[in-house]
Every structure is written in structure tokens, then in C-alpha cells.
């Protein structure tokens, strides 16, 4: 039995399922300067995480000295006049460390602990993760992005700890920045329904 690909699992993807190849090509044509904005939050030992999640650990798994002392890498014991060795790491932590996108099975509600699509954890959660609506169901996302400066909109450099961002916050910030984004609908193409336009100032 073959493993289903993201394209076979559109019913588990939510609104992003409407993004197609035309949208990807349209997004790739938009850059004008080639400047890259890195939105990644670095992962490091002791990094801030929500208290519900375990701390991340980054350990040296193999080291030059350990390899030399143990002598268990036979391929390095012969014809190695340069004393070639290596360092490899072991990363232990939650997938919710650093910048990431939550799968639609991440949050549950109700007495039956159901997630997107009314799928209950009682029936759809295995020992090794959700059986549907997990991150593997999500397609690669290459599309236009809109940056909403929520902290700036509230007159702050950064938001307070545990400060929630509500739908009203997003809408108010978008209005203040003169962005208008149409809601995506299942019956229309992503290009037509998710287009964001900005009203010229003045």
C-alpha cells in the first residue's frame, strides 16, 4: 500500500488546500529585489518555549576524541593519514520549538477531543501521532505573505508574555496597514479568493 501524498489529502489541509501551481508561479514572479527576510527563530539549548512543551536538548552524539578513543569507525582506521574525524549531533525536543506551522490536529476541543474535520482523538490518534490532519498532510506553501505588525499596532516593541492575538487584532492591524484580504472559499480558486491588496495612502 503506497503512502498518500499531500496532494491526496486535501480534506486534511484546511484553507491552504486551495493553493495550486498557478498560485506558486504567481508568487515566484513577485520578488523585485531578491532580498530574503529570515523569519526563523533559532533553536538552541535553553531557548524560550511554552511551559507545556519539553525543553530542547542539543547534544554531541559523536566527537573526534570519542571516535579516536573508541576506534569503532572502521572506515576511519585505515588509509586515514589526515586523521579525518567528524562531529554529529543529537537533537531531542518538541516539534513546537522554533518557527513552525501547527498541523490541524494540534488543538482539540470538546468532550471527545476532536480536531479539524470533527475527527476525535478517541478514534484518530495513534501511539506515534495523529492518523490524519498531521503535518505530513500539509503541502509545501509557496505563496504571497502579508506581514502584520501586531506589536507595533498596539504601540509596543514586543507583545507581553502570554498575550493572545485575536482575530479582531489581526483585522484591526490589517485595516491600519491598509491591507484588504479576501476570505478563501472552497468553491473558488485560491488566486481569486485569497488575494491581498493594499490601499494607497493619502
C-alpha positions in Angstrom: 0.0 0.0 0.0 1.5 3.3 -1.0 1.8 6.2 1.4 -0.6 9.0 0.4 1.0 12.3 -0.6 -0.1 15.8 0.5 -1.9 16.2 -2.8 -4.1 13.2 -2.0 -5.1 14.6 1.4 -6.7 18.0 0.6 -9.5 17.2 3.0 -7.0 17.4 5.9 -5.4 20.7 4.9 -8.0 23.4 5.6 -7.9 26.7 3.5 -4.3 26.1 2.2 -5.7 23.2 0.1 -6.8 25.7 -2.5 -3.3 26.9 -3.3 -2.3 25.4 -6.7 0.5 25.6 -9.2 -0.7 28.8 -10.7 -0.5 30.5 -7.3 3.0 29.2 -6.8 4.1 30.6 -10.1 2.4 33.9 -9.4 4.1 34.2 -6.1 7.5 33.4 -7.6 7.1 36.2 -10.1 6.5 38.8 -7.4 10.0 39.4 -6.0 11.7 42.5 -7.3 14.9 42.9 -5.3 15.9 39.3 -4.3 16.2 40.3 -0.6 15.5 37.4 1.8 13.7 38.1 5.1 14.6 35.3 7.6 11.6 34.6 9.8 13.2 31.6 11.5 13.5 31.5 15.3 16.8 29.8 16.1 16.7 26.5 18.0 19.2 26.3 20.9 19.5 24.7 24.3 17.5 26.7 26.8 15.6 28.6 24.2 12.2 30.0 25.4 9.4 27.6 24.9 5.8 27.4 26.2 5.9 25.6 29.6 3.6 22.9 28.3 6.4 21.7 26.0 9.7 20.0 26.9 12.9 21.9 26.7 15.0 21.2 23.6 18.4 19.4 24.1 21.2 19.5 21.5 23.9 17.0 22.4 27.2 16.0 20.7 26.5 12.4 19.7 29.9 11.6 18.1 33.0 13.6 18.6 36.6 13.5 17.2 38.0 12.4 20.6 35.3 9.8 21.2 35.8 8.3 17.7 39.5 8.1 18.3 39.3 6.6 21.7 36.6 4.0 20.8 38.0 3.1 17.4 34.6 1.8 16.3 34.5 3.6 12.9 36.5 1.1 10.9 36.4 3.2 7.8 38.4 5.8 9.6 41.0 3.4 10.9 42.7 2.6 7.6 44.1 4.9 4.9 43.5 8.0 7.1 46.8 9.8 7.2 45.0 13.1 7.7 43.2 11.8 10.9 39.8 12.7 9.4 37.0 12.5 12.1 33.7 14.2 12.5 31.1 15.7 14.9 27.4 14.7 14.8 24.6 15.9 17.0 21.5 14.5 18.6 18.6 16.9 18.9 15.8 16.0 21.3 12.8 18.2 21.6 9.3 19.0 20.6 8.3 19.9 17.1 6.9 23.1 18.5 10.3 24.6 19.2 11.4 27.4 16.9 9.5 28.6 13.9 6.9 26.1 12.7 3.4 25.6 11.4 0.9 23.7 13.5 -0.9 20.8 11.9 -4.6 20.9 12.1 -4.6 18.0 14.6 -2.6 20.1 17.1 -5.5 21.7 19.0 -8.6 19.7 20.1 -11.9 20.9 21.6 -15.0 19.2 23.1 -15.5 16.2 25.4 -14.4 13.9 22.6 -11.2 15.9 22.0 -11.8 16.5 18.3 -9.7 18.5 15.9 -10.3 19.8 12.4 -12.9 17.9 10.4 -14.6 16.7 13.6 -12.1 13.9 14.0 -11.9 12.7 17.5 -8.6 11.8 19.3 -10.5 8.8 20.6 -10.6 7.3 17.1 -7.8 9.0 15.2 -4.8 9.3 17.5 -2.2 6.6 17.4 0.8 5.8 19.5 3.0 7.8 17.2 0.9 10.8 16.4 -2.4 11.7 14.7 -3.6 9.4 11.9 -4.8 12.3 9.9 -4.5 16.1 9.8 -0.9 15.8 10.9 1.9 17.9 9.4 2.6 15.4 6.6 -0.8 16.3 5.2 0.3 19.9 4.6 1.6 20.8 1.1 4.7 22.9 0.6 3.5 26.5 0.9 4.9 29.0 -1.6 2.6 31.9 -1.8 2.4 35.6 -1.1 2.8 36.6 2.5 1.5 39.7 4.3 3.3 40.9 7.4 1.1 42.3 10.1 3.0 44.1 12.9 0.6 43.3 15.8 3.0 44.6 18.5 3.6 47.8 16.6 -0.1 48.3 16.1 -0.6 48.0 19.9 2.2 50.5 20.4 4.7 48.0 21.7 8.1 46.7 20.7 7.1 43.2 21.6 3.9 41.7 23.0 3.6 40.9 26.6 4.2 37.3 27.7 1.2 35.0 27.0 -0.6 37.9 25.3 -3.1 36.5 22.9 -3.5 37.6 19.3 -7.2 37.6 18.4 -9.0 37.7 15.1 -10.0 41.2 15.9 -6.4 42.1 16.5 -5.5 40.8 13.0 -8.3 42.6 11.3 -7.6 45.9 13.1 -3.9 45.7 12.2 -4.7 44.8 8.6 -7.1 47.8 8.4 -4.5 50.1 10.0 -1.9 48.9 7.5 -4.4 49.4 4.6 -4.4 45.7 3.7 -7.6 44.1 2.4 -7.5 40.3 2.1 -10.5 38.4 0.7 -11.6 35.2 2.5 -10.9 32.0 0.8 -13.9 29.9 -0.2 -13.9 26.2 -1.2 -15.8 26.9 -4.4 -13.3 29.4 -5.8 -9.6 29.3 -6.8 -7.1 30.4 -4.2 -5.7 33.1 -6.6 -9.1 34.8 -6.8 -10.2 34.4 -3.2 -7.0 34.9 -1.2 -5.7 37.9 -3.0 -4.5 40.7 -0.7 -4.5 44.3 -1.9 -3.2 47.4 -0.3 -4.9 50.7 -0.5 -2.6 53.6 -1.5 -2.0 56.0 1.4 -3.2 59.6 1.0 
